[in-house]
Every structure is written in structure tokens, then in C-alpha cells.
Amino acid sequence: MTVQRAFAVVAHPDDIEFMMAGTLGLLHAAGWEIHYMTVANGCCGSVEYDAAMTAHPPGRVDPGSGCGRRDLP
């Protein structure tokens, strides 16, 4: 019996979740052997902005700022 394998190679730690988790999950459910490799560890941030700017960019709206409010339309 031939073993079917999938090998995902991504650049960033969350790339699999955002781009291919569903496909890999379906392949695994179909009996495939799944392997993955992340090339970067994700700690570099940005080469253009410093850590403070990356963490809190100007004009960014907190996505949870309106959560739970009943007075919003």
C-alpha cells in the first residue's frame, strides 16, 4: 500500500492556519500523512518599523472596542 503524504512549507508561523489548514485537515481525514515546515520563527517583526510602531500603529482601531455594547447600531 502506498502512503500518500503532504508536505507544507510556509514562511511564517501562522501561514498554515490562514492559507491551508482546511486543505491539510481534509487530506488528513482522507488518510494522508501530513508534515509541515515553517521557515521563519516570526520574531523579526518589520524591517521598516520599530517594535512600538508595529505593536501600535497610528490610526489602528482596536477590533474589540465595541464588543458587548448594546448601544451600537
Secondary structure, 3 states (H helix, E strand, C coil): CCCCEEEEEECCCCHHHHHCHHHHHHHHHCCCEEEEEECCCCCCCCCCCCHHHHHCCCCCCCCCCCCCCCCCC
